[in-house]
Amino acid sequence: MRIRPIRTLTAAVAVLAAVAALPVSGATADVPEPVPHTAPADHAPYIVTVREEVDPAEVAERVGATPVHVYRTVLHGFSARLSPEQVEALREMPDVEAVEEDGRAGGFGA
Protein backbone atom coordinates (compact mmCIF):
# COMPACT_ATOMS: atom_id res chain seq x y z
CA MET A 1 0.00 0.00 0.00
CA ARG A 2 2.90 2.40 0.52
CA ILE A 3 4.08 2.00 -3.08
CA ARG A 4 1.01 3.73 -4.55
CA PRO A 5 1.49 7.12 -2.73
CA ILE A 6 5.17 7.18 -3.74
CA ARG A 7 4.27 6.48 -7.39
CA THR A 8 1.59 9.18 -7.28
CA LEU A 9 4.03 11.68 -5.78
CA THR A 10 6.68 10.78 -8.36
CA ALA A 11 4.18 11.22 -11.20
CA ALA A 12 3.01 14.57 -9.79
CA VAL A 13 6.60 15.85 -9.56
CA ALA A 14 7.26 14.75 -13.14
CA VAL A 15 4.14 16.54 -14.41
CA LEU A 16 5.04 19.74 -12.55
CA ALA A 17 8.58 19.64 -13.93
CA ALA A 18 7.26 19.18 -17.47
CA VAL A 19 4.83 22.08 -17.12
CA ALA A 20 7.53 24.34 -15.69
CA ALA A 21 9.76 23.57 -18.69
CA LEU A 22 7.11 24.62 -21.24
CA PRO A 23 7.86 27.83 -23.19
CA VAL A 24 5.89 30.97 -22.41
CA SER A 25 3.02 31.39 -24.86
CA GLY A 26 2.96 34.24 -27.36
CA ALA A 27 -0.10 35.71 -25.62
CA THR A 28 1.95 36.60 -22.57
CA ALA A 29 5.11 37.62 -24.42
CA ASP A 30 3.80 41.17 -24.98
CA VAL A 31 3.21 41.76 -21.26
CA PRO A 32 6.22 43.48 -19.71
CA GLU A 33 7.69 41.97 -16.60
CA PRO A 34 7.17 44.00 -13.42
CA VAL A 35 10.15 46.14 -12.55
CA PRO A 36 11.42 45.70 -9.00
CA HIS A 37 10.61 48.61 -6.76
CA THR A 38 13.77 50.59 -6.04
CA ALA A 39 12.51 54.04 -4.99
CA PRO A 40 13.46 55.30 -1.54
CA ALA A 41 10.97 54.38 1.16
CA ASP A 42 10.68 58.03 2.22
CA HIS A 43 9.04 58.95 -1.12
CA ALA A 44 5.25 58.90 -0.93
CA PRO A 45 3.33 56.42 -3.09
CA TYR A 46 1.28 57.97 -5.93
CA ILE A 47 -1.18 56.79 -8.53
CA VAL A 48 -0.65 58.47 -11.89
CA THR A 49 -3.37 58.37 -14.56
CA VAL A 50 -2.37 58.98 -18.17
CA ARG A 51 -4.28 59.44 -21.42
CA GLU A 52 -5.57 56.22 -22.98
CA GLU A 53 -3.30 56.40 -26.05
CA VAL A 54 -0.12 56.82 -23.96
CA ASP A 55 2.00 54.00 -22.54
CA PRO A 56 2.02 54.41 -18.72
CA ALA A 57 5.42 52.71 -18.36
CA GLU A 58 6.93 55.14 -20.87
CA VAL A 59 5.58 58.12 -18.90
CA ALA A 60 7.12 56.73 -15.71
CA GLU A 61 10.42 56.27 -17.52
CA ARG A 62 10.41 59.93 -18.65
CA VAL A 63 10.68 61.08 -15.02
CA GLY A 64 12.91 58.23 -13.85
CA ALA A 65 10.15 56.56 -11.80
CA THR A 66 10.07 52.82 -11.21
CA PRO A 67 6.45 51.63 -11.36
CA VAL A 68 5.25 49.31 -8.64
CA HIS A 69 2.21 48.50 -10.82
CA VAL A 70 1.23 49.46 -14.36
CA TYR A 71 -2.52 49.64 -14.98
CA ARG A 72 -4.00 49.13 -18.46
CA THR A 73 -7.62 48.07 -17.96
CA VAL A 74 -10.01 49.98 -15.70
CA LEU A 75 -7.39 52.59 -14.82
CA HIS A 76 -4.75 53.61 -17.36
CA GLY A 77 -1.62 54.62 -15.50
CA PHE A 78 0.85 53.45 -12.89
CA SER A 79 1.66 53.54 -9.20
CA ALA A 80 5.10 54.43 -7.89
CA ARG A 81 6.93 56.09 -5.05
CA LEU A 82 7.73 59.55 -6.36
CA SER A 83 9.94 62.40 -5.23
CA PRO A 84 8.40 65.90 -5.08
CA GLU A 85 10.35 66.76 -8.25
CA GLN A 86 8.90 63.77 -10.11
CA VAL A 87 5.37 64.69 -8.98
CA GLU A 88 5.82 68.24 -10.26
CA ALA A 89 7.25 67.05 -13.59
CA LEU A 90 4.36 64.61 -14.08
CA ARG A 91 1.75 67.26 -13.27
CA GLU A 92 3.21 69.46 -16.02
CA MET A 93 3.01 66.75 -18.72
CA PRO A 94 0.08 67.01 -21.16
CA ASP A 95 -0.13 63.18 -21.33
CA VAL A 96 -0.84 62.96 -17.59
CA GLU A 97 -4.45 63.32 -16.45
CA ALA A 98 -3.94 63.08 -12.68
CA VAL A 99 -1.25 62.57 -10.03
CA GLU A 100 -2.76 61.59 -6.68
CA GLU A 101 -1.04 60.52 -3.52
CA ASP A 102 -2.03 56.95 -2.76
CA GLY A 103 -3.68 56.50 0.58
CA ARG A 104 -6.67 55.26 2.43
CA ALA A 105 -9.97 56.13 0.78
CA GLY A 106 -12.51 58.04 2.85
CA GLY A 107 -16.01 56.92 3.67
CA PHE A 108 -17.39 53.60 4.93
CA GLY A 109 -16.13 54.09 8.44
CA ALA A 110 -12.77 55.57 7.50
SULSULWO-V163218 format. One line per field, one symbol per residue. ss: DSSP state (a for helix, b for strand, c for the rest). phi: phi as a letter, one per 40 degrees, with the letter a starting at -180 (. if undefined). burial: + if it has 16 or more other C-alpha atoms within 10 Angstrom, else -. A space follows every 10 residues. Layout:
ss=???
phi=???
burial=???
This chain:
ss=caaaaaaaaa aaaaaaaaaa accccaaaac cccccccccc cccbbbbbbb cccccaaaaa aaccccccbb bbcccbbbbb bbcaaaaaaa accccbbbbb bccccccccc
phi=.ccccccccc cccccccccc cccccccccc cccccccbcd cccccbbbbb cdcbcdcccc cdbgcbccbb bbbcbbiaba cbcdccdccc cccccccabb ccacccgfgc
burial=---------- ---------- ---------- --------+- ---+++++++ ----+++-++ --+-++++++ +----+++++ +++--++--+ +---+++++- +---------
